[in-house]
Amino acid sequence: MSSLTLIFRPLAALALLLAASAADGAAIVPDLSGVWGRNTIDFTTPDRGKGPVKNISGSRNIMVGDYNDPMLKPWAAEIIKRNGEIARTGDAFPTAHNQCWPEPPPYILGNQQLQVLQQKNQVTLMYSHSSQVRRVRLNAKHIKAALSWYGDSVGHYEDDTLVVDTIGIASAPLSTVDRYGTPHSDALHVVERFRMVEQSGASVEPLRNGGFQGVNDDAVDRSYKGKNLRVDFTVDDSGTFTMPWSGVVVYNRAKGSFIEDVCAENIHDYVTGRDSAVPTAKTTLFSGD
């Protein structure tokens, strides 16, 4: 064997090693972009493991969470029970959604539409209700900063999946994790996994009562035949729950343009179709001469 061969073999091996390292470092970026919609605000039970709090009212329009769920700590169960008592009267208990407050993850996944904007160093998640925006910094570390409504979200791609890790979510008034008013503590940690999946029979929820939550408003394009956007998320909060739990949200392509849903003070509940009772004066405070 010549000395020239001995020189070239290590160089060839080094070149192959560098090429392999470059290939491993180049993450696959799936196309998750566009406007997505769904006709329900519920979370679906995961394929395995503990699922979210369930509705025990018997009606999808009456939001009574199962306050006897063993994963709930007593203080959280009491809040869900109190909210359920209000819901059974036909009134809506205060939530971030109906009071026009920011909605933290995973509660914000209940929005009817989501627009995904994929950029080089960031993924922007825009939600239809009150034009809420979450910004996910890619391939970054969490920032030790003050707690905020949406927390600090960092993300990275794993094969065909965008993984979003969020901490630092403030446990402010009306800041909850689901439609039943389940509270959370400052220890809330949410991990979301966004990926494209083939359509299934359950991927597009049927309209009930003539539309979304009783409103004639179909958010999805039913002629769309492509893949859907699926979000698997896990919630870990030792201050509120005795164990982590998970849920699933599936979006279909939205119908038409992104909805600009402006939230404003309003006594009408579009879920139940009722006006909430507000104090009304029967007599005037002042009378003219």
ZAPAVEX-29209 format. One line per field, with one value per residue: residue in one letter; residue number from 1; x, y, z of N, C-alpha, C, CB in turn. Coordinates in pm, whole numbers. Atoms other than C-alpha are relative to their C-alpha. Glycine has a CB too. Layout:
<sites>
code [a  ...]
pos [NUM  ...]
neast [X  ...]
nnorth [Y  ...]
nup [Z  ...]
caeast [X  ...]
canorth [Y  ...]
caup [Z  ...]
ceast [X  ...]
cnorth [Y  ...]
cup [Z  ...]
cbeast [X  ...]
cbnorth [Y  ...]
cbup [Z  ...]
</sites>
This chain:
<sites>
code [m  s  s  l  t  l  i  f  r  p  l  a  a  l  a  l  l  l  a  a  s  a  a  d  g  a  a  i  v  p  d  l  s  g  v  w  g  r  n  t  i  d  f  t  t  p  d  r  g  k  g  p  v  k  n  i  s  g  s  r  n  i  m  v  g  d  y  n  d  p  m  l  k  p  w  a  a  e  i  i  k  r  n  g  e  i  a  r  t  g  d  a  f  p  t  a  h  n  q  c  w  p  e  p  p  p  y  i  l  g  n  q  q  l  q  v  l  q  q  k  n  q  v  t  l  m  y  s  h  s  s  q  v  r  r  v  r  l  n  a  k  h  i  k  a  a  l  s  w  y  g  d  s  v  g  h  y  e  d  d  t  l  v  v  d  t  i  g  i  a  s  a  p  l  s  t  v  d  r  y  g  t  p  h  s  d  a  l  h  v  v  e  r  f  r  m  v  e  q  s  g  a  s  v  e  p  l  r  n  g  g  f  q  g  v  n  d  d  a  v  d  r  s  y  k  g  k  n  l  r  v  d  f  t  v  d  d  s  g  t  f  t  m  p  w  s  g  v  v  v  y  n  r  a  k  g  s  f  i  e  d  v  c  a  e  n  i  h  d  y  v  t  g  r  d  s  a  v  p  t  a  k  t  t  l  f  s  g  d]
pos [1  2  3  4  5  6  7  8  9  10  11  12  13  14  15  16  17  18  19  20  21  22  23  24  25  26  27  28  29  30  31  32  33  34  35  36  37  38  39  40  41  42  43  44  45  46  47  48  49  50  51  52  53  54  55  56  57  58  59  60  61  62  63  64  65  66  67  68  69  70  71  72  73  74  75  76  77  78  79  80  81  82  83  84  85  86  87  88  89  90  91  92  93  94  95  96  97  98  99  100  101  102  103  104  105  106  107  108  109  110  111  112  113  114  115  116  117  118  119  120  121  122  123  124  125  126  127  128  129  130  131  132  133  134  135  136  137  138  139  140  141  142  143  144  145  146  147  148  149  150  151  152  153  154  155  156  157  158  159  160  161  162  163  164  165  166  167  168  169  170  171  172  173  174  175  176  177  178  179  180  181  182  183  184  185  186  187  188  189  190  191  192  193  194  195  196  197  198  199  200  201  202  203  204  205  206  207  208  209  210  211  212  213  214  215  216  217  218  219  220  221  222  223  224  225  226  227  228  229  230  231  232  233  234  235  236  237  238  239  240  241  242  243  244  245  246  247  248  249  250  251  252  253  254  255  256  257  258  259  260  261  262  263  264  265  266  267  268  269  270  271  272  273  274  275  276  277  278  279  280  281  282  283  284  285  286  287  288  289]
neast [86  -84  21  105  127  15  39  134  104  48  69  132  81  36  102  125  47  53  124  103  35  80  132  72  34  100  131  110  100  129  80  118  51  134  110  63  124  66  138  24  -104  -37  -123  23  -83  -117  -4  -29  -31  106  59  44  127  111  129  94  133  85  22  -124  16  1  -139  -17  -114  1  -80  -43  -114  -104  -124  16  -21  127  31  39  129  103  26  76  134  72  30  105  128  46  34  126  111  17  -90  -139  -92  -103  -122  -82  59  118  -30  -95  -134  -88  24  -127  4  61  136  11  23  144  40  58  -97  -142  -85  -139  -98  -131  -111  -131  -36  119  132  103  130  102  129  107  73  -64  -130  -108  -122  -108  -124  -84  -138  -53  -134  -42  19  98  -46  45  61  124  108  84  125  -23  -123  -116  7  -111  37  -95  61  -41  52  114  77  -45  16  3  -11  39  0  13  137  49  129  77  145  63  -97  34  -54  105  129  72  -58  -102  -109  -136  -93  -115  -84  54  -95  76  -76  89  -64  77  -41  103  50  102  136  75  143  29  -87  84  114  128  71  111  93  -7  -126  -98  57  135  -4  -16  -131  -89  -132  -92  27  36  -46  -145  -32  -139  -26  43  -99  30  -80  1  -61  -10  3  -64  12  4  77  143  34  -79  -72  12  109  -18  118  -23  81  -21  52  15  -20  109  79  -14  -111  -13  106  -36  105  -27  70  42  99  126  76  58  -81  29  5  133  102  69  -63  -29  71  -81  81  81  73  142  39  -111  -57  33  122  6  113]
nnorth [-119  -117  -106  -88  61  -18  -139  -27  72  -81  -119  44  32  -127  -63  72  -33  -137  2  62  -95  -107  55  16  -130  -68  48  4  -102  31  -117  -10  -136  -20  -26  125  -23  113  -32  28  -55  108  75  143  87  46  141  74  -85  -77  -103  -123  -1  23  -63  94  -60  65  -93  -67  -144  -27  32  51  90  107  -45  119  60  19  -74  -137  -31  -47  -141  -10  68  -88  -105  62  28  -127  -41  88  -39  -117  43  74  -96  -58  -114  33  -50  -82  63  -92  -10  -86  -130  -68  2  92  140  72  139  50  -50  -75  95  6  -98  59  -2  -17  -24  32  -68  58  -86  63  13  -17  39  -86  64  -103  59  -85  -74  -121  -19  37  45  63  7  113  -18  129  40  -96  40  -81  -124  -18  -133  -4  81  -73  68  116  65  -3  118  31  115  61  102  140  66  -69  -58  -120  17  -130  14  -129  -17  -141  -46  -60  47  -121  24  51  75  139  90  60  -69  17  -91  67  -97  51  -76  -51  113  60  30  56  42  25  63  -31  81  26  138  31  -20  116  -28  -88  -118  -118  20  -33  -114  35  -111  -94  -70  1  -34  -55  -115  46  -52  111  -61  80  23  142  55  20  143  20  38  -90  -38  59  -50  79  -82  56  -101  43  -109  64  -82  16  139  105  71  -64  49  -38  -19  -7  -92  22  -108  17  -128  -94  -47  -144  -72  5  -78  -106  12  -104  23  -123  23  39  80  116  121  62  144  38  -82  -78  -119  13  -97  -111  -89  -98  -91  -7  -142  -90  -57  -144  -36  -144  -76]
nup [0  12  -100  51  -39  -144  -23  51  -73  -113  50  49  -117  -63  85  -21  -134  3  78  -84  -107  60  30  -127  -56  82  -44  97  -34  63  35  -86  19  52  -93  -41  -75  -66  -38  -141  -87  -91  19  18  -84  73  38  -122  -113  -63  84  -64  -74  91  -26  -60  2  97  111  39  -22  -145  -31  -136  -2  -100  -115  -74  68  -102  23  -49  -141  -55  26  140  13  -55  100  109  -51  -8  137  50  -60  75  135  -1  -6  133  14  26  -101  65  52  80  133  6  -60  90  -57  71  -30  -2  45  124  17  125  109  23  101  120  109  -28  116  -30  84  -25  39  -19  -141  -81  49  -56  -9  -12  -33  52  -103  -50  66  -92  68  -75  78  -42  42  41  -39  -101  -139  -71  -62  -138  -5  -76  54  95  36  87  -39  89  86  89  81  92  85  -14  119  61  -110  -71  -145  -67  -146  -58  -145  -36  24  -123  -51  -24  -4  122  79  -22  102  82  7  -126  -99  -79  -19  1  -82  75  39  122  107  110  118  114  115  120  115  99  -3  99  -47  -46  -9  -114  7  18  -88  61  -56  -88  -22  111  14  -107  -129  14  91  137  38  28  11  79  141  9  127  -12  -4  -42  -138  -106  -100  -131  -112  -124  -104  -135  -107  -125  -97  -132  -93  26  34  -64  106  131  85  141  84  144  79  144  85  144  68  -26  114  21  -60  -145  -66  -96  -103  -100  -127  -67  -104  61  -95  68  4  129  -17  -48  65  -103  -56  -142  -84  -51  -85  72  -90  31  -7  24  -121  -5  71  31  -58]
caeast [0  144  190  -45  -327  -265  -305  -625  -811  -821  -919  -1204  -1321  -1317  -1519  -1780  -1800  -1851  -2118  -2304  -2286  -2422  -2704  -2792  -2788  -3018  -3365  -3659  -3903  -4260  -4500  -4754  -4835  -5173  -5511  -5668  -6015  -6222  -6588  -6545  -6356  -6318  -5996  -5991  -5861  -5506  -5419  -5283  -5232  -5439  -5674  -5829  -6117  -6443  -6788  -7042  -7342  -7471  -7475  -7186  -7328  -7336  -6980  -6969  -6628  -6576  -6461  -6422  -6138  -5863  -5590  -5731  -5601  -5883  -5855  -5881  -6171  -6363  -6327  -6449  -6744  -6841  -6819  -7034  -7305  -7322  -7328  -7622  -7833  -7792  -7551  -7188  -6923  -6645  -6357  -6068  -6255  -6586  -6423  -6184  -5870  -5562  -5593  -5292  -5196  -5350  -5680  -5608  -5626  -6004  -6005  -6202  -5917  -5537  -5295  -4938  -4656  -4323  -4011  -3638  -3592  -3951  -4297  -4587  -4920  -5218  -5559  -5891  -6042  -5936  -5633  -5413  -5053  -4794  -4432  -4221  -3845  -3674  -3366  -3344  -3331  -3596  -3558  -3573  -3814  -4130  -4435  -4664  -5003  -4872  -4545  -4210  -4227  -3928  -3947  -3756  -3831  -3813  -3849  -4200  -4304  -4276  -4223  -4318  -4215  -4379  -4313  -4353  -4733  -4881  -5161  -5359  -5735  -5938  -5622  -5729  -5635  -5975  -6338  -6445  -6238  -5976  -5711  -5336  -5039  -4717  -4563  -4763  -4551  -4706  -4549  -4724  -4639  -4765  -4765  -4955  -5175  -5397  -5766  -5986  -6360  -6338  -6102  -6381  -6635  -6998  -7212  -7455  -7762  -7711  -7356  -7061  -7189  -7540  -7429  -7455  -7083  -6889  -6520  -6374  -6348  -6532  -6406  -6045  -5889  -5533  -5373  -5490  -5293  -5283  -5163  -5081  -5017  -4914  -4983  -4763  -4847  -4761  -4942  -5279  -5267  -5147  -5015  -4944  -5226  -5260  -5505  -5541  -5668  -5717  -5759  -5893  -5821  -6024  -6295  -6213  -5982  -5859  -6137  -6092  -6295  -6301  -6389  -6586  -6809  -7139  -7416  -7517  -7385  -7355  -7313  -7642  -7818  -7911  -7845  -7676  -7859  -7715  -7827  -8108  -8250  -8630  -8647  -8433  -8198  -8293  -8620  -8676  -8906]
canorth [0  336  633  831  583  611  988  984  726  936  1242  1049  922  1275  1404  1133  1213  1584  1511  1283  1543  1810  1581  1506  1875  1973  1942  1840  2129  2010  2252  2338  2682  2822  2877  2589  2555  2333  2314  2238  2377  2041  1846  1486  1204  1100  765  653  794  1028  1257  1597  1681  1566  1720  1551  1769  1555  1859  2004  2352  2319  2329  2117  1961  1640  1781  1426  1352  1202  1404  1727  1871  1974  2350  2303  2058  2310  2579  2342  2240  2605  2683  2382  2497  2828  2656  2435  2747  2840  3126  3130  3155  3409  3282  3444  3376  3541  3825  3917  3830  3659  3279  3072  2738  2485  2673  2883  2567  2596  2882  2817  2913  2899  3052  2914  3132  2948  3162  3092  3151  3169  3019  3257  3114  3345  3266  3397  3507  3863  3840  3661  3584  3342  3354  3038  3094  2811  2628  2860  2828  2950  3305  3356  3647  3757  3534  3630  3539  3305  3215  3165  2925  2765  2509  2274  2027  1652  1478  1576  1737  2087  2052  2360  2380  2652  2759  3085  3106  3340  3208  3530  3566  3377  3205  2843  2535  2429  2529  2420  2683  2439  2663  2628  2743  2919  2573  2503  2340  2267  2070  2074  1857  1987  1746  1669  1357  1183  1264  1024  995  1185  1457  1696  1729  1717  2025  1995  2209  2365  2482  2545  2536  2614  2891  2846  2890  2607  2690  2419  2358  2029  1995  1982  1637  1693  1623  1776  1951  1754  1894  1652  1836  1743  1945  1914  2128  1990  2280  2184  1820  1499  1375  1498  1469  1500  1601  1618  1886  1824  2107  2086  2348  2656  2783  3123  3382  3402  3524  3857  3785  4099  4040  4312  4343  4179  4039  3783  3428  3282  2929  2911  3180  3371  3717  3720  3891  4232  4481  4702  5009  5010  5379  5675  5821  6175  6326  6658  6929]
caup [0  -100  134  -92  -19  353  330  125  334  654  449  283  617  760  462  511  883  818  556  797  1075  841  738  1101  1190  906  1059  847  835  771  605  877  741  653  815  1007  1158  1384  1487  1855  2150  2326  2375  2253  2475  2380  2224  2559  2907  3124  2937  3013  3246  3089  3064  3294  3210  2924  2692  2493  2559  2940  3069  3383  3438  3632  3965  4099  3856  4077  3909  4055  4379  4618  4559  4181  4211  4420  4151  3879  4096  4156  3785  3705  3944  3760  3421  3522  3581  3215  3281  3173  3443  3376  3159  2977  2654  2740  2933  2649  2844  2698  2683  2791  2641  2625  2671  2363  2149  2183  1932  1615  1382  1392  1144  1139  1003  974  966  985  1357  1475  1435  1485  1600  1543  1693  1567  1898  1974  1740  1993  1897  2034  1919  1935  1923  1736  1865  2164  2542  2782  2910  3286  3284  3459  3416  3129  2983  2714  2883  2714  2418  2249  1972  1748  1472  1532  1197  1077  1406  1553  1930  2136  2503  2714  3073  3265  3224  3482  3702  3673  3737  3474  3351  3306  3103  2968  2906  3256  3429  3553  3710  3701  3907  3807  3771  3454  3183  2843  2557  2217  1917  1579  1282  965  961  711  734  927  975  1303  1177  1081  1357  1242  1285  1574  1633  1292  1350  1579  1935  1813  1577  1199  1140  976  1019  796  423  373  16  137  83  208  542  868  1140  1466  1798  2081  2405  2758  3072  3381  3683  4027  4193  4045  3933  4090  3755  3402  3149  2773  2503  2127  1891  1517  1266  913  647  724  496  349  499  855  1085  1261  1574  1788  2152  2329  2633  2553  2771  2503  2535  2185  2320  2510  2306  2622  2760  3099  3381  3466  3732  3604  3777  3796  3878  3785  4043  3952  3845  3679  3809]
ceast [89  -31  -110  -138  -26  -43  -145  -111  -50  -76  -140  -93  -48  -110  -135  -60  -62  -132  -114  -44  -88  -141  -82  -44  -106  -138  -99  -106  -131  -77  -131  -76  -142  -102  -75  -123  -53  -136  -34  110  46  139  -37  95  119  -8  30  34  -120  -46  -49  -126  -115  -127  -97  -143  -96  -32  132  -8  -7  133  18  113  -11  93  44  117  116  129  -6  34  -127  -36  -46  -136  -114  -36  -82  -143  -84  -38  -114  -137  -57  -47  -135  -121  -31  87  142  87  113  121  82  -63  -118  19  107  139  88  -20  132  -12  -19  -141  -21  -23  -149  -49  -45  98  140  72  145  89  138  109  131  29  -121  -122  -102  -135  -105  -136  -112  -65  85  143  118  118  96  122  91  140  62  145  61  -23  -103  67  -56  -52  -127  -107  -88  -121  25  127  111  3  124  -36  115  -74  62  -64  -114  -83  65  -32  12  -5  -25  0  -23  -136  -58  -136  -84  -149  -54  96  -19  54  -108  -130  -80  55  101  120  137  85  113  93  -44  109  -78  94  -100  81  -92  50  -119  -39  -103  -139  -60  -146  -34  78  -77  -127  -130  -63  -116  -86  11  130  89  -63  -136  -7  28  130  97  139  92  -45  -25  35  149  30  143  12  -51  115  -44  95  -22  69  -3  10  62  -1  -19  -79  -150  -42  93  82  -8  -120  18  -133  40  -96  32  -68  -13  34  -121  -70  17  121  -1  -102  62  -115  32  -84  -31  -104  -137  -75  -57  99  -36  1  -140  -111  -78  77  23  -73  98  -89  -73  -78  -146  -50  124  50  -37  -129  -2  -120  -120]
cnorth [124  100  95  -53  21  142  23  -69  76  125  -35  -30  127  70  -66  34  139  5  -59  93  111  -48  -15  134  73  -57  1  100  -33  128  -4  129  3  23  -132  30  -127  44  -35  63  -104  -54  -148  -79  -52  -149  -89  100  77  112  120  -20  -12  72  -104  53  -76  87  70  151  39  -50  -35  -102  -102  36  -116  -72  -11  76  141  11  68  144  19  -64  88  112  -56  -27  128  50  -84  35  122  -41  -71  92  59  121  -50  57  76  -84  105  24  96  135  76  13  -94  -144  -77  -137  -92  54  68  -91  -16  101  -69  -3  27  26  -21  71  -54  89  -68  -26  4  -61  86  -72  108  -68  99  87  115  18  -29  -60  -62  -9  -109  20  -137  -19  98  -57  92  121  7  142  -7  -87  86  -83  -127  -76  17  -131  -13  -128  -54  -107  -137  -77  82  77  127  -19  137  -22  136  -7  149  58  50  -56  121  -34  -38  -75  -149  -86  -61  78  -10  89  -67  91  -65  86  52  -111  -64  -13  -74  -34  -36  -59  17  -88  -20  -147  -18  22  -133  39  97  130  130  -21  36  121  -50  123  106  74  -13  49  66  119  -51  55  -116  55  -73  -13  -148  -61  -31  -150  -28  -41  107  31  -55  55  -93  83  -73  113  -60  118  -61  81  -23  -146  -98  -78  81  -58  56  17  12  99  -25  111  -48  134  89  39  151  57  -15  94  107  9  97  -26  134  -36  -21  -89  -127  -116  -77  -153  -45  78  88  126  -23  109  105  91  105  85  9  144  84  57  145  24  150  64  -6]
cup [0  110  -42  39  148  34  -39  80  122  -46  -50  116  70  -80  19  136  4  -75  82  110  -53  -27  126  55  -77  32  -115  44  -72  -29  79  -23  -54  109  24  84  63  49  144  82  102  -32  -12  91  -81  -32  119  110  49  -90  79  84  -99  45  56  -3  -91  -120  -31  21  147  55  147  -1  112  115  89  -68  100  -24  57  148  53  -36  -145  -23  50  -99  -115  43  4  -139  -59  54  -71  -139  -4  9  -136  -24  -28  111  -71  -43  -73  -136  -2  66  -76  61  -83  48  -5  -66  121  -26  -134  -120  -30  -102  -128  -117  52  -131  41  -101  37  -56  35  147  94  -69  71  -7  27  19  -29  107  52  -51  93  -77  100  -91  58  -56  -27  46  100  140  65  65  141  15  84  -67  -90  -38  -78  35  -102  -77  -86  -76  -82  -80  30  -115  -59  101  54  148  66  150  63  152  28  -26  132  40  43  12  -138  -90  30  -114  -89  12  129  111  90  16  -19  91  -87  -46  -131  -108  -109  -116  -110  -114  -121  -115  -94  3  -111  60  45  12  110  -7  -19  81  -70  65  85  22  -109  -13  119  130  -12  -92  -141  -57  -16  -30  -96  -145  -20  -135  3  19  47  145  97  93  136  104  119  107  135  100  126  95  139  102  -11  -18  70  -100  -128  -75  -140  -71  -145  -63  -147  -79  -144  -67  23  -129  -12  71  152  64  90  101  113  124  66  106  -62  97  -65  -4  -127  7  39  -70  95  33  149  78  51  84  -84  99  -43  5  -25  132  17  -78  -22  66  -94]
cbeast [-97  -17  130  10  0  131  90  -9  52  118  80  14  79  122  41  21  115  100  18  52  126  64  11  87  122  32  -53  -60  50  -83  -29  40  91  -42  -97  100  -104  86  -95  -8  -51  -102  100  20  -84  127  103  116  109  48  -114  -26  -14  -27  -58  41  9  -126  -111  32  -123  -122  90  -133  128  41  -80  -116  41  32  31  -143  126  3  121  105  1  47  133  68  8  84  125  32  17  113  109  -2  32  -143  -2  46  58  46  -34  142  -45  -115  43  -53  -3  147  -102  50  129  -4  -34  126  61  -72  115  -123  -39  59  -21  24  -7  9  -11  109  96  -24  -27  -6  -3  -1  -4  -104  -42  -1  11  -53  67  -42  73  -61  83  -8  90  -75  134  -72  -42  114  -31  -51  -84  80  -88  7  -25  134  -126  134  -112  123  18  -42  -48  -88  -16  -70  105  -121  142  -139  134  101  -89  -9  20  24  -73  -63  146  -153  79  -22  -81  6  -108  42  -8  59  55  77  0  -117  122  -111  95  -71  30  13  56  47  -61  15  -87  55  -76  33  98  -32  16  -95  -50  51  26  -107  -25  120  95  -53  108  -120  53  -53  64  16  119  -148  -31  58  -19  79  151  -117  19  10  -38  72  -71  121  -146  146  -120  139  29  -38  6  -90  -60  129  -138  84  -78  -15  26  -55  93  -146  25  52  -151  -125  -4  143  -92  25  -10  -29  83  -56  -3  23  -114  -43  -23  102  102  -9  -94  -20  -88  152  -70  67  88  -96  66  -81  -64  -41  149  117  -126  -5  41]
cbnorth [1  66  77  14  -150  -33  95  -42  -136  42  65  -124  -87  92  -7  -152  -8  96  -80  -131  58  51  -135  -72  84  -16  87  -144  143  -92  4  -12  76  -118  109  -88  59  -56  -70  -152  126  -112  24  -41  -117  29  -22  -102  96  56  -58  107  129  -149  65  -30  145  -42  103  -30  48  -71  116  -63  78  -136  101  -97  85  -144  6  48  90  -12  88  -66  -132  61  59  -130  -62  105  -12  -142  30  105  -91  -97  112  37  88  54  -117  111  -121  -55  -137  -70  -19  138  -44  41  -60  -15  -37  -149  96  82  -135  20  95  76  106  -124  144  -153  157  -140  138  87  108  147  -153  136  -109  93  -43  -84  -93  -1  142  -100  117  -142  138  -135  78  -15  -12  135  5  -85  124  -31  54  145  -63  38  94  45  -144  22  5  -17  36  -62  35  -59  -145  -99  -100  130  -100  86  -56  41  -51  80  -114  151  -99  102  124  113  46  -17  -109  -146  -56  -145  60  -135  62  -3  -87  100  -103  84  -87  98  -121  131  -152  152  -136  41  -35  -145  64  -53  -126  -71  -17  26  83  -119  96  -57  63  98  142  87  91  38  105  42  101  -87  6  -137  50  -17  98  82  -60  125  -22  -61  155  -156  148  -140  136  -95  48  -52  97  -22  144  77  -21  -95  -143  -17  40  -104  124  -140  152  -140  123  -49  -22  124  -37  72  148  39  -94  139  -146  141  -90  103  117  -72  83  37  -88  47  -46  22  -87  -83  126  8  -71  80  68  -70  142  -87  35  114  -16  87  -45  22  149]
cbup [124  -138  23  -154  -32  70  -77  -143  42  88  -112  -91  99  11  -147  -11  100  -64  -129  61  63  -129  -71  102  7  -152  116  -14  -38  90  -154  146  -92  -83  -56  79  -90  117  -91  26  72  -6  117  -147  55  80  -109  -20  -38  134  -78  -104  88  -12  -129  144  -46  64  34  -145  -70  73  -38  55  16  -64  83  15  -125  10  -149  -25  20  148  29  -90  78  133  -53  -46  141  72  -89  33  150  -12  -56  117  99  -21  127  -139  88  95  -94  -16  -49  64  144  -35  150  20  -99  143  -79  3  112  -22  34  127  -31  -40  -104  73  -58  -3  18  -60  70  -59  38  31  22  -74  112  -125  147  -66  115  150  -53  106  -74  54  -1  -49  107  -151  -123  -17  78  107  -83  102  -142  14  114  -125  -81  -143  24  80  -88  79  -90  78  -149  139  32  -72  111  -57  58  -49  41  -50  65  -73  -61  -16  120  -114  52  -78  30  13  66  40  -113  43  82  -64  140  -145  116  85  110  -53  52  -47  32  -46  27  -37  46  -141  139  -49  -110  136  20  130  -112  -152  128  9  -111  135  137  13  -28  -36  75  133  44  -88  106  -119  134  62  -89  26  -114  119  -138  -24  21  78  6  -5  35  -20  10  13  28  -25  -35  50  -23  -123  -153  77  -22  -82  59  -72  45  -66  40  -43  7  -38  -150  72  17  46  -39  43  83  -72  53  -58  94  -102  100  -137  60  -142  128  -103  104  150  -75  126  -25  26  120  -117  105  -99  2  97  140  -96  0  -58  78  -151  27]
</sites>
